[in-house]
Amino acid sequence: MSVLSCTDLRVVIGSKTILSGVSLSIEVGRITVIVGPNGAGKSTLLACLAGLRAPTSGSVALEEAALSQLNPRARARRIAFLPQTSEIAWSVEARTLVELGRIPFIGARGQSAEDRAAVDRAMAAAHVEAFEHRIVDTLSGGERARVLIARALAGEPEWLLADEPLTGLDPAHQLDAAALFRRLADQGVGVILTLHDLSLALRLADRIVVLADGGILADEPPATALTPEVLKRAYGVEATLTQGPGGPLIDVIRRV
Ligand SMILES: Nc1ncnc2c1ncn2[C@@H]1O[C@H](COP(=O)(O)OP(=O)(O)OP(=O)(O)O)[C@@H](O)[C@H]1O
């Protein structure tokens, strides 16, 4: 079983320590959700796990091999990274953007029938077939977010690492995206997400990693991860956990 891990990860930018002493071992076939306050280092950790940022010290490994030893093409075939939506603004048709997710597979002869079929499957999974010929810049934020999910899926990766993938989606499309992530995990994909919506995190995750002050404050199954004490320490808020008809709900009462 494929495992993505980091050991004693430390990231220093300028004079600021962003992450320190972070060790994780994450298995495929599960949804791992990273939560934590603004600036806790969630995006930085995700970029390190995707092999897109070199840590200052410590290591990231895919199975037994250091990620830094894999060439970028081989790494991109196995790990898809979905950045925060706001970072993308391209004047290309949606299908062209999704096709970019196949680049690690495309040979000298250009796209094969299998590449085109994979793009079709990815667009269908993210429900974006209707936008095929729309210029991405003209799509709404939520529509663009779904096209970007399709781009990440086009490579049919073993790992999907997504930074805030549900932000900007309406409730129905959040449910669709959550169901898609669950399907992928059930098919054996390792899904690692950062999320700000704690109730959604509880409903979606098999495992929740709470980052705060550059380190891991909790690393637990959802049933035990977000206790009032953890929420207080991580976010500085008083909050309660209740059961709603759709699943667990975090009710934030006040700052403490
Ligand atoms: N290039 C950089 N130069 C200086 N500081 C940086 C740089 N990149 C990240 N940081 C800082 O590192 C910290 C962690 O950033 P990161 O984006 O990983 O946090 P985050 O937990 O994803 O935050 P958010 O919830 O707001 O998206 C922040 O304080 C950020 O300002």
The ligand as an ORCA input file, in Angstrom:
! r2SCAN-3c Opt
* xyz 0 1
  N       7.038     33.382      0.412
  C       6.695     33.711      1.666
  N       7.293     34.747      2.305
  C       6.977     35.061      3.578
  N       6.065     34.401      4.306
  C       5.449     33.379      3.723
  C       5.714     32.980      2.383
  N       4.928     31.901      2.084
  C       4.196     31.672      3.208
  N       4.510     32.553      4.171
  C       3.923     32.619      5.521
  O       3.883     31.310      6.021
  C       2.749     31.163      6.874
  C       2.005     29.910      6.481
  O       1.409     30.128      5.206
  P       0.401     29.056      4.589
  O      -0.125     29.641      3.324
  O       1.074     27.751      4.537
  O      -0.719     29.035      5.714
  P      -2.179     28.423      5.674
  O      -2.347     27.638      6.922
  O      -2.404     27.704      4.391
  O      -3.045     29.744      5.730
  P      -4.525     30.107      5.181
  O      -5.506     29.353      6.029
  O      -4.613     31.575      5.458
  O      -4.581     29.758      3.730
  C       1.950     32.461      6.765
  O       2.214     33.251      7.880
  C       2.477     33.081      5.508
  O       2.394     34.507      5.572
*
